[in-house]
C-alpha cells in the first residue's frame, strides 16, 4: 500500500503516454477501445497494425482525410456504412472551395467511397431488421436497394401505411381541414397508453395542431 504522502507525490502520466509505454499495459487492461478518429490519432501511437482490428461505423458520413490515420493503425480494417446515406458535410467550407475539385475527388469524399474503389471486399447485409413492418421499407427497397433487401416479417398484423386524402387548402400557411382530420384521427385511433409522432408541413401548421390539442 502507498501512504497518502507517497501517493500524492506519484507521477501521473497522461493517457497518450500510457498508450505508448513499452509494457503494452493499456492494451492488456483495455482490449476494446471505442473512440472517434481524431481522438484515436491523438491518443495512440502512429504505428501500423497497432490494433488487431479497427472497425468503423457510419463510414458514409466520415471524411477519408479524418479517418485514414486510424485506418492505418489496424492489422485488419472493417468499414460499415450505407452508400444511400448523406455524404460528409462541413458547414465551414465555402461553396467556392469545391469548384476546384475534380469529379473523382468529389465522389470519394467519404471513407466508404474510398473503400469501395480500393482493395476492400464488399459484403452486403441482405436482411433488413429495423422496420417493424415490411411496408415501411418497401419504397426504399425498390428505389435505392434494387429490391435486394429481405425485410423481417411483421410481429403482428396491422396496416403500416394508410393514405387519407383531405381536400383542404393552405391559407396563411395553415391547413385547418387537415388539422381537424389529424385531431379526429388521434382521438379515435390512438389509445392513452400509446405514443405518437406527427410531422407537419411547416411550423405554422405545427403550432395550429398544438393549439387544437391543448384546447381539446
C-alpha positions in Angstrom: 0.0 0.0 0.0 1.0 3.6 -0.6 0.9 6.2 2.1 -1.1 9.4 1.4 2.1 11.3 1.1 3.7 9.0 -1.4 0.5 8.7 -3.4 0.3 12.4 -3.7 3.8 12.7 -5.0 3.5 9.9 -7.5 3.9 10.9 -11.2 0.7 10.7 -13.2 1.2 10.0 -16.9 -1.3 11.4 -19.5 -3.2 8.8 -21.5 -1.2 9.4 -24.7 2.0 8.4 -22.9 0.5 5.4 -21.3 -0.6 4.0 -24.6 3.0 4.4 -25.9 4.5 2.6 -22.9 6.7 -0.4 -23.9 4.9 -2.6 -21.4 1.7 -2.6 -23.5 -0.2 -2.2 -20.2 -3.0 -0.2 -21.8 -4.0 -2.8 -24.4 -3.9 -5.5 -21.7 -6.2 -3.7 -19.5 -8.5 -2.4 -22.3 -8.5 -4.8 -25.2 -11.5 -3.0 -26.7 -11.4 0.8 -27.2 -14.3 2.9 -28.5 -13.2 6.3 -29.7 -13.6 8.7 -32.6 -11.0 9.1 -35.4 -9.5 12.4 -34.1 -9.1 11.1 -30.6 -7.5 7.9 -32.0 -4.9 9.9 -33.8 -4.1 11.9 -30.6 -4.0 9.1 -28.1 -2.4 6.2 -29.8 1.0 5.9 -31.5 1.1 6.2 -35.3 2.1 2.6 -35.7 0.7 0.4 -38.5 -1.0 -2.6 -37.0 -1.2 -1.2 -33.5 -4.7 -2.7 -33.2 -5.6 -6.2 -34.3 -8.9 -4.8 -35.7 -10.1 -1.3 -36.5 -13.9 -1.0 -37.0 -15.6 2.0 -38.5 -19.4 2.5 -38.3 -21.4 5.0 -40.3 -18.5 5.3 -42.7 -20.5 7.1 -45.4 -20.5 10.2 -43.1 -16.8 10.1 -42.3 -14.3 12.0 -44.3 -11.3 10.0 -45.6 -8.8 12.6 -44.5 -10.1 12.4 -40.9 -10.1 8.6 -40.7 -7.0 7.4 -42.7 -4.6 7.7 -39.7 -6.9 5.5 -37.6 -7.4 3.1 -40.6 -3.7 2.5 -40.8 -3.5 1.5 -37.1 -5.3 -1.7 -37.7 -4.0 -5.0 -38.9 -7.5 -5.7 -40.2 -9.9 -2.9 -41.0 -13.7 -3.4 -41.1 -15.7 -0.5 -42.6 -19.5 -0.5 -42.4 -21.8 2.1 -43.9 -24.7 2.8 -46.3 -24.0 4.4 -49.7 -27.5 5.8 -49.8 -27.0 8.0 -46.7 -25.9 11.6 -46.9 -22.2 12.2 -47.5 -19.9 14.1 -45.1 -20.9 17.7 -44.6 -18.7 20.5 -43.4 -20.6 23.7 -42.7 -17.5 25.8 -42.6 -16.3 25.1 -46.1 -17.1 27.9 -48.5 -19.1 27.0 -51.6 -16.4 28.2 -53.9 -13.8 25.8 -52.3 -15.4 22.8 -54.1 -15.1 24.4 -57.5 -11.5 23.3 -58.0 -12.2 19.6 -57.0 -12.4 17.1 -59.8 -15.5 14.9 -60.2 -13.4 11.9 -58.9 -12.4 13.8 -55.8 -16.0 14.8 -55.1 -17.2 11.2 -55.5 -14.6 9.9 -52.9 -15.5 12.3 -50.1 -16.3 9.6 -47.6 -14.4 6.7 -46.1 -16.9 4.3 -47.6 -16.4 5.7 -51.1 -12.6 5.2 -50.7 -13.0 1.6 -49.5 -15.3 0.8 -52.4 -12.7 1.7 -55.0 -9.7 0.1 -53.2 -8.9 -3.5 -52.2 -11.7 -3.9 -49.7 -14.0 -6.8 -50.1 -17.7 -5.8 -50.3 -20.2 -7.6 -48.3 -23.9 -6.7 -48.2 -26.4 -7.1 -45.4 -29.5 -8.5 -47.1 -31.8 -8.9 -44.1 -33.5 -5.6 -43.1 -34.4 -5.7 -39.4 -35.1 -2.1 -38.4 -38.6 -1.7 -39.7 -41.4 -3.3 -37.7 -43.4 -3.9 -40.9 -42.1 -4.7 -44.4 -44.3 -1.9 -46.0 -42.2 0.7 -44.1 -39.0 -0.2 -46.1 -40.7 -1.2 -49.3 -40.3 2.1 -51.2 -36.6 2.5 -50.2 -36.0 -1.2 -51.1 -37.2 -0.7 -54.7 -36.0 2.8 -55.2 -32.5 2.6 -53.7 -31.5 -1.0 -52.9 -32.5 -2.8 -56.2 -35.1 -4.9 -54.3 -32.2 -6.8 -52.6 -33.3 -6.3 -49.0 -35.3 -9.0 -47.3 -37.4 -7.4 -44.6 -38.3 -9.2 -41.4 -41.9 -10.3 -41.2 -44.3 -8.2 -39.1 -44.6 -9.2 -35.5 -48.3 -8.5 -35.6 -50.9 -7.9 -38.2 -51.7 -4.3 -38.9 -51.8 -1.7 -41.7 -48.4 0.0 -41.7 -49.2 2.8 -44.1 -52.6 4.4 -44.7 -53.4 7.3 -47.1 -56.3 9.6 -46.2 -57.0 12.3 -48.8 -58.0 15.6 -47.2 -59.3 18.2 -49.6 -58.1 21.1 -47.6 -56.3 24.2 -48.6 -53.3 26.0 -47.1 -54.4 29.5 -46.2 -52.0 31.8 -44.4 -49.6 28.8 -44.2 -52.0 26.6 -42.3 -54.5 23.9 -43.4 -57.4 23.9 -40.9 -59.2 20.9 -42.6 -56.0 18.8 -42.4 -55.5 19.8 -38.7 -59.1 18.8 -37.8 -58.6 15.4 -39.6 -55.4 14.8 -37.6 -57.1 15.7 -34.3 -60.0 13.4 -35.2 -57.6 10.5 -36.0 -55.7 11.0 -32.8 -58.9 11.0 -30.7 -60.5 7.9 -32.4 -57.4 5.7 -33.1 -54.7 6.4 -30.6 -55.2 5.0 -27.1 -54.0 6.8 -24.0 -51.1 4.3 -23.5 -49.6 4.7 -27.0 -47.1 7.3 -28.2 -47.5 9.1 -31.5 -45.4 11.4 -33.7 -46.9 14.0 -36.0 -44.9 15.5 -38.9 -46.3 18.8 -40.3 -45.6 20.7 -43.5 -44.3 23.8 -41.6 -44.1 25.3 -38.1 -47.3 27.3 -38.5 -49.2 24.0 -39.0 -47.4 22.5 -36.0 -48.4 25.4 -33.8 -52.0 25.1 -35.0 -52.1 21.5 -34.1 -50.6 22.1 -30.7 -53.2 24.8 -30.0 -56.0 22.5 -31.0 -54.7 19.6 -28.9 -54.4 21.8 -25.8 -57.9 23.1 -26.3 -59.5 19.7 -26.7 
